Each structure stands twice: as C-alpha cells, then as structure tokens.
Amino acid sequence: MPFALSPAATALILLGVILSISIFADAVARRTRLPRISLLVLVGLGVAVFQQRVLELPDARPLDGLGEPLIKVALVMVAFLLGGELTRKRLRRTGPLILIVSLSVVGVGALAVGAGLLALGFPLAMAVSLAAISVATDPAAVQETVHASGDTRLRARLLLGIVAIDDAWGILVFGLAMAGLGWALSGDGQVALLEAGWELGGALLLGTAIGLPAAWLTGRLAPGEPTQVEAIALILLLAGLSTWLGVSSLLAAMVTGMLIANLSRHHTRSFNEIEHIEWPFLVFFFVLSGASLDLASLDEALGLTLAYILLRLLGRVLGGLLGVRLARERQAELPRNIGLALTPQAGVAMGMALLAAERFPTHGAALLSAVVASTLVFETLGPMLVHRVLR
C-alpha cells in the first residue's frame, strides 16, 4: 500500500497536529483569558475520549515510545530554569520565606490527605502513598503561568522558589513513606530507604558533576552568552543520564541550573536560549498528560479520586495559610491563599504513582487511576488558581 502510514510517519504527523492545535489554543487563551495550559490539557482529554470511547481502543496511547522522552525533556528544561532562579542574591532575600511556606504546605498537605483518606476507610498503603504523592507540584504549569503573567513581585518570585524545591521535598517524603510502609507491611523498608537515598543523593551528584564544568565552559563561544547548542546538550545529558542512573532528573537539572547561575561570572544571560525553545516541548507535555487518562479505570476509582482531589486542595489552602501566618514580618506582602497556586500536579506525581503501584500491586490500578485523573483536574484548574493568586 503506497499510502500506508509507518509508525515514524504517524508520530511526525501527530507532533505536527499537536503543535498546530497549540496555535489555536494560544488564540483562544488571548481572547478568553483562559490559561493556555488548561486548554492544552483539555485537548489531551479529548484525544483520550476519542480513542477510548469512539474508536474503542483502550490500550492505544499517542506517540508510544516517543511521548516519554518528550515529557522528560520538557520537565528537565523547566527544572533547569527554576534552578537558575535560585541565585545567592534572591535566596538571601526570599530564602527563609520559601522555606517557611514550602514546609508548611508540604507538612499540612500530606497530613490532610493521609489522615483524611484513613478516616474515610481507605487502606493504609493507599492513604500513605497518596499523601506522599500529594506533596509534588508541577513546576511546568506554575512557571509557565507566572512567566505569561509578567509578574515580578515578591509573590511571583516566591512561587517560583517554592516549586523549584517542591519536588525535592516530594521525592524525600515519598521515599520515607515507602520505607515506612515497607517496614509496616512487609519488613523491606531498608531497601526503599536506600532507593530514595540514591534517587536524591545521586541526583545531587549528577547535577554537581554536570553543573560545575558547565559553569566554566559554557558561554565562551559567544562571549557572555551560552549558545543554543550548549543549552540543548546540557538538557539532553541531564535527561539521559538521570534516566540511566535512576535518579531524579528534576533535582539534577535544578542543581545544574543553580550552579551555573551562581558560579558563571562571565554570563550576561544564563541560558535564555532554553526559554526560546521550551514551549513546543511543554505543549507535548500538557497534551500528552491529558491523553494518558484511562477512562475505564477512572470509573472504578471515582470515590478515591474525588476524595484525593478535595483533601489535597484543603491541605494546600491550610498549609498556605499557616505559612503566611508564620512569615510574620513579611505577611502583608503575601497572599493568604498562596496554597491554591501550588495545586498543579503532573509528571513527578505520575512517576511516584507508578512506583507505588509496583510496590503495592493490589492497589496499583486504583492508585494510578486516581493520580492520573486528579492530575487532569489539577492541570486544568491549577493555572487558573495561579492567575487568581497573582492578581
């Protein structure tokens, strides 16, 4: 058949269609003031509904084999840029605030989800796993929304600082939760603790190993300005090596970006080239997040999904209120509802859900369905809430 589509041709056409749709999403967002991220996630949901309900292809996933690398590269780009926000000057000014608010949101949020699910009668493994997963925030949605708003006030800088370290807290809490559940349920907590230690410690080592030489070597070809090739090389190295070594790509990229931003005295613009090329990758990320929803499993875990969404929202709101109260002298500069701006959740949460499903296969399907479905809700509503908090 001369017109038969090969897998490569199908993937390329789908990539082109997704990027074309993003152009229309941009136009709609400008006219309606809806966040374009939310529109892209809804496009992905439409793809899932069309495949699974109209074509009746429940196992089909767009860009199989290619979607995961695209998502990984998008998240690494975002984490790298967020790491670049953590300069010494900014940390001296907002570091204590970032620590206070982030720890408040993390602690209160995890406690609200875990205790709430246990009180509703869900199993211990499910409640503790989702409590740990709830800590993670999607840096891509928050960073893109703040960037699109053009806001440079304290609340915007604080949000970027919090999401820059939020996934580090998430990985740490998740590792400790898996270790605790291992001890409580099967006695293999030591293995889980070692795995969590390597994921964090290995990411710090990888980020340092790439960031230190990059801080000196980059920006030499074009004086004072890293080139696009240098930027892409670093992103691909971080994404590939972190996958190979089994460490957190987000934490490694954040450490690399922070080292380059703080140690490169000859840079006048630290990797603005990444900002010029990251949006197409983010488009793939948000659309594929919506398209990954399994509608059949969602029907079976509807109660768990609704409980998780409501409890996570409650925990974020209460944690934000506590953080603002603890901030004291800077209280007037912070919005009381800052916790609402930390609701977006995507890639890291899905990765954690996959690990939890492997460790507790009895609850695996329900955990995955709840996290993927709630991710769709948080990625759709989250940018709108970020806009509201910034206003």
Helices and strands as residue ranges (DSSP letters): H 7-32, H 36-49, I 50-54, H 67-85, H 88-119, H 124-133, H 139-149, H 154-181, I 182-186, H 189-217, H 228-245, H 249-263, H 272-291, H 295-300, H 302-327, G 328-333, G 338-342, H 347-359, G 361-363, H 364-390
